[in-house]
Amino acid sequence: MILKDRIAVVTGAGSGIGRAGAMIMAREGAHVVIADRDPAAGEATASDIRGAGGRAEAVATDVGDDTAVEGLIEGTLGRHGRIDILHSHAGIQVGGTLTEVGTDGMDASWRINVRAQFLAAKTVMPAMIAQGGGVILNTASNSGVFYDREMIAYATSKHAVVAMTRQMSLDYAKHNVRINALCPGWVDTPFNAPFITQMGGRDAIENYVRTKIPMGRWASAEEIAEAILFLVSDRSSFMTGQALVVDGGESIG
């Protein structure tokens, strides 16, 4: 088990990629703190981990609430004495062009996709330095390394995540804290619902996947989880400040 006895915090772990990442970390021996704004979804992930013989606890957390983010980190440190892995995955997808997106949509994208990751990292960093190191993984998107049409709020926030990750990595590498960004492409999860609607429904998105992604298919959440495991484990021990794109070639196609 490559994560044996490590303490991991995963936000947005009630479904999709966050859930798959939490499951694979637990499989590899980590004790996983499942954070999700939906208490039932978070507890379901934790229960499935425990049912498979792993260790997990669920903490209802709305990452749009600063107090909740700080409470998640400080509470975990209080219960376990350390945090070895922080995967800030929770995010939102706001579709639309410049003239279509309201200021509330841009503000929400920034608050959930960027500010929450900043605050979680800021809160955990002193403990990681004191314990001699740690790993922070911020979920961005392949929309953080190239540009989607009609997605100004989402693309802007995800580019910001990549920039923030790289900046933090430079400042804290000397403390043995590795910080990377995960940039998935199209993964078949409920998270894509707003963009699917914007593109004209399920048939339209299936046609996009077949014709625009070089590999011609979606990823599964479990495939992205393998990349997560690489990034949060010692398998990537000399890697920091990187944006790992896992998108079937879409961003270069």
N, C-alpha and C positions, 0 to 999 in steps of 0.2 A: 504494500500500500504506500503510494508515493506521497500521500498527504497525512500520514498517520498522526493523530492527536493534534492536528493543527485546528485552530479556531478560525472559521470563515464566516463572514457576513455577506449575504447576497440580497440586494434589493430587487424588487420586481420578480421575486422567485415563486410567485403563485401560479404562473403559467408560462408557456412558451420557452424561449431560450433561457430565461432566468431559472425556471424550474429544472430544465435539463442540465444546466450547469451545476445547480445545487445538488442534483441527484448524483452526478458523476463525481463531484467532490466528496460526497458522503461515501460513495462506493470505494473511494480511494483512502478512506480513513479519517476524513475531517469531521469535526463537529460543526454542523452548519446552522447558523442563525438565519431563519427564513423571514425576510421582511417583505410585506406586501400590504397595500392599502385595503385589500379584501381579506378580512380575517379568515373567512372560510377557505378561500383558496390557499392562503399561506399555511393554514393548519393541515389542509389536505396534502400539500407537498411534504410537510414535516412528518405526517402520519405515514405516508408512503415510504419515506426514508427509513423510519423506525421499523416499519413492517418488513423491510428488506434487510434488517439487521444493522442499520446505521444509526447515527446519533444526530438529532435535529430538534430545534425548538422554533416556534413561530412567534413573531412579534409584529403585531399590526402596526404598520408605519405608512403614513402619507408623506412622501419625500418632498412634497410641496410645502410642508410645515417645518420651519427651521427647528422648532423645539422637538419635534418628533425625530428628526434626523440626529440631532445631538443626543437625544434620549436613547436612541437605538445603539449608538456607538458607546456612550458612557455606561449604559446598562449592561451591555455585553462585557465591557472591561470590568465592571463591578462584579459580575457573576463569574467570569473566567480568568480575569487577571491579564489577559492579552488578546490581541487580534492579529493573526498571522496573514489573513487574506481579507481584503475588502473588494468585493465586486459590485460596483455601482451600475446596476443594469436598468433600473426603472426608467421609463421614458414615455413620451407621448409623440404622436404624429399629427401635426396640423398641416393640412394640405392647402394649396392655393397660391396664386401669384401675388405680387406686391399690392395690387389694387383690390384683391379679394380677401386678403388676410387682415383681420382687425388687429388693433394694437393689443387687445386682450389675448389673441392667439399667439402673437410674437412674444408677449410677456410670459405666457404659460410655457411656451417652448423653452425659453431661457431659464425660467424658474425650475422646471422639472429636469430638463436635459443637461443643463450646465451648472446652475447654482447649487442644486442638490448634491451633485458630484463634488463640486468644490468644497462644500461645507462638510460632507462626510470625510473627505480626505484631510481637511484642515483639523477636524476633531480627532481623527485617529492618529495623525502623524506624530504627536509627542510620545504616545505610547509605543509606536513602532520604533522610533529612534531609541527610546529607553530600553527596549527589549533586544536591540541589536539588529533590527531589520524587519522587513515585511514586504508584502506584495499588494499593490493596488491595481485593479483592472477597471477601466472606465469603458462602458459600452458606448461607442459612437455609431457608425454606420458606414457603408461604402459611400453614402451621401456626404460623408465627411472628407472624402478624398476626390470626389468628382461632383458633378452638378446634375440634379434632377430638374426637369422642367416643372413649373407650377408647384414648387415646394420650397418657397423662400424661407419660411420659418424653420422648417425641419432641417434643410441643408445648412442654413446659417448656424443653427445651434450645434449641429454635428461637426461642422468644421471647427467650431469653437472648442468642442470637447477634445479634438485631436491636438489643437494648439495648446490648450491648457495641460493636457497630459504630457506633452513634450517639455513644456516649461517646468512643470513640477519635477519631471524626471531629472532634469539637469541640476536642480537645487538639492535633491535629496539622494542622489546616487551615492554620495560620500557617506551616507548613513546606512547603506545597504538596503534601502527601500527602492524596489523596482516598480516602475509605473508605466503601464502600457495601455493602449486602446484596442478594443475589439471592433472591427468594422465588417459586420455581416452584410450580405446582400439580401436577396429575396429568400425568406424562410417562411414556410407555410404555417403561420400562427395567426391567432385573432388580432394581433397587433396591426396587421396590414389592412384592416377593414376600411379605414378612412380613405386610403389611397386606392383600394379596389373600387370603392364607390366612385371616386373621382375619375377613375379610368373607364368607368362604364359597366362595371359588374364582373362577375367571376369569369365569364367567357373571354372578356377582353383581357383580363390579367393572365389567364392561361395562354392566350395567344402571344402576349408580350413575353412571357417566360420562354415559350418555345422558340420564338424568333429573335429575341434580343439578347438572351443570355447564351454565350458560346456553348456552355454545357447542356443547354436546352431543357433545363428543369429547375425546380425549386431545390433548396436545401432542406433537410430535416433539422429540427432543433437538436437532435442527438449528434448530428455532424458538427454543428457549431459548438456543442459541448466538448467535443474532443479538442477543439482549438482553445477553449477556455481552460481545460485541464493543462494543456501545454503552457499557457501563459501564467497560470497561478502556481505552477509547480517548479521544482528545480530543473526540469527539462529545459526551461528557458532562463537558466541562471545567469547568463551573460547578456541578457536582452532587456533593455529599458529604453523608454522614449519612442517606442515604435507603434505604428498603427497597422495591425495585422488584418489584411483584407481577405475575407472568405466569401466570395461572391460568384463563383462559377465563371469568372472572367468578364463579368458585366462591365466593370469599370475600365477595362482596357479594350473591350470589343468594338 
